[in-house]
């Protein structure tokens, strides 16, 4: 969210942004369009990393110098191990297969204070089960797909919000986008998108839906798109999807 605001700030080039050499993004997936716009604006490097409260502060990052993969959280930090395991069985998966990200390292917590049940669920044999759906490629670079709980179950298929959001961001009139599943899981959820248009633009649902129809499988195309002036966020700028679901 912070980088999006900087990109869109009035007269932002007047602030001498050429002093920016490197920045890191976390807390939420970094849209490729936002990353590219920020780097073009500042001439610095913006790399995506990953961390969570249970393994503070960081577990993965793209190298500042060397191979960087756009859309990836990079590789595990020194002394940190990471694997992708099956969402159901917990068995290790091969590169390219989507599963849950699990982490082991000196930054991983010992457990939740006075909460043995949740601690045993989150940490198994020294590995922290993050609750994040991810994939690792053959170079050992990881990409976060979605929070496990944010996965949209449309019935026979699973839809990951980021896949839909990245398509919406291809429209230059979109400032922010968040995708959620609405309805009961048992009956099959529907994909709904919440979009904040850029000020001064005329954005229609139909042009976004047409874009999605061209770029997504039919089951991933939003059932509805709702325009908002802003999206609800946490104090670190992460979109609060549960509030969007509750408000719907």
N, C-alpha and C positions, 0 to 999 in steps of 0.2 A: 504494500500500500504506500509506503514512504517513497519508493522509487517512482511509482505512478504519479504521485503528487508532484515530485520534483520535475518529472518530464513535462508536466502540464502547467507548471508555474509560469505566470506572466513575466515576460522579460527575464527569464531565468539565465540567459546567456550573459547578462550584465554582471553576474556575480563572480566572474573569474573562476569558472569550474575547471579550467585547465590544470588546477592544482590537485585535482582528484586523481590519484594513481590506482587505487584498488579499493573495492568495497565487497562485502559479503552479504548475501541474502539468505534468510531462513524464516522460520515460523509458518510459512505457507509456500506452496509451489510458486516458482517464479515464471510468469509467462514469458515465452521467448521474445515476443514483441516488446515487452517492457525492458528486458535485458538489452536488446539490440538498440532501442531508442536511447537508453541511458548511456551506453558506451559511445554512441555516436555523438551525444550531447557533451560528454565530459572528456572523451578520448582516454578514459581510464578503463580498468577492467572490473566487471561485476561478475562475481562467481557465486554459484549457489552452493550452500552447504546444508547440513542437517544436524539437528540435536533435539533433545527432549528433556523435560524436567528430570526424568528418571536416570538420565545419563548426561548430566550437565558438564560443560556447556555445549560441546560439539562432539560428534562422532565421525562425520564425513565432511569432505570439502573437495571442490575442484582445485587442482593446482593453479596458483597464480601464474606460474611460468611452466610451460610444458603442455602436455595434451589436456585440453579442456573440452568437455562434451556439453553442448548447450542442451538444457532440459534435464541434465543429470545432477545429482547431489555430489558426484565425484566418487572418491575412494575412501576407505576407512583411514582414520588418522593413525600414526604410529602406535603400536601396542594395542590396537583395537581390531577385533575380529568381527566379521559380519557374514551372515548367511541368509539365504532365502529358503523358507520351508513351506510345505504344503499347508494351506489354510485349514484343512480338515485333519490330516494325519500327522502333521508336524515333521514329515520326512523331508530331507534335503532335496532341493530341486536343481535341475541343470540350468546353466545360463540361458536366458531368454524366456524362462518360465516364470509366470506371475505367482507370487505367494506372499507370506508375511516376512517382514524384515526382523531378524533377531540379532542381537549385539552382545558382545562380551568384551570387557576392557576395564581399566582402572577407574574410569569415570562412571561406571554403572553403580547404582545405589545398592545398598544391602537389603533394602525392603521398605515397605510403607510403615510408618510409625504406628505401633500398636494395632496393626491390621495384618495378621498372619494369613488370613484367607486370600486377600488380594495380592499379598506378596508371593504366595505360593503359585498363584495363577500367572503372575507376571514374570517371575524368575524361575527357570527350570534348569537344573544342572549348571548354574552360573550364567546362563544365557537370558538376556532380557527380551521378552516378547513385546515388541513395540506397539502392536495394533495397527501398524502401517502396511498397506499393500504396496509391494515394490517388485522390481525386477533387476537382475544383474546381467550385464553383457559379458562377452568373452574376454574383454579387457579388464574386468573387475570393477567397472563403473556401475553405480547403482542409480536407479531412477524411482522416485516415489510416484505411485499411481494414485493412491487415495488412502484416506483413513478407512480401516476395515469397516467401521460403523457407518461410514458415508457411502459405501457401495450401494448402488441402486439396483434392486432386484426386480426386474421387469417381468419376471416369470421364468422363462427358460434361459434368459440371458442376464449377465451382470453388466452394468454400465458404470464406468468410473468417471466421476465429475470432471476431473482434469481433462479427459479426452474431449469432452464436449466444450469445456471452457476455452481450450486452446483454439478450437475452430471459431468460436464466437469472437475471440480476440483478433482473428484475421481481418475482421471488419474494422477499419480505422476509426469508425464513429463510436466504438465501444470503449468506454473508460475502464469499467470494472464489470466482472461477470461472476456469478456463483450459481452452481447447478446442484439441485437436490432431488431426492425422490419423495413423492407425495403419495399418500394412500397406504393401505395395509399391505404388508409384505405377502401375507397369505393369498391375497387376491392379485398380486402383481402391481408393483409401484409404477407410477408415471414419472417421466423425466420433466422437470420444470426448471426453467432458467430465470434468474433475476439479473437484470442488466441496468447499469448506470451509463447513460449516453454521455458523450462528451458535450460540454456546453457549446451552444451555437450550432449544433448539427441537427439534422432531421433524420431520425432513425425510425424505421418501421419494423414491426414484428415480421412481416412477410419477407423482407429482404434477409433477415437473420435466419428465418426458417428455410428459405430457399438455399442459403449457404450451407446450412446443416444437412439438408436433403442431398446436396451434391457431395458432401464430404464425409457423411456418417452413414452407418448402417441404419435401416429404417427403425429398428427398436431403440436406437440411441437419439433419434431426433426429438427435441423437446415437444411435449404435448402442449405446453403453454410457455409464453415468455412475458414476464411482467417487468415493466420499467420502474425503476426507483431513482430517487434523488441521491440516495446513499445506501450502503449496505451496513448492517450491524457488525461491529468488530470488537474484539477484545482489546485490552490496553496495549498489546504488542502488535496490533494491526491485523490479527487473524480474523477472517470472516466467520461469524458465528452462525453456521448453517442451521443449527437446531432452532434458533430463533426464527429463521425464515420458514422452517417447517411448522413451528408452532403458530406463526402468524397467518399461515395459509388457510 
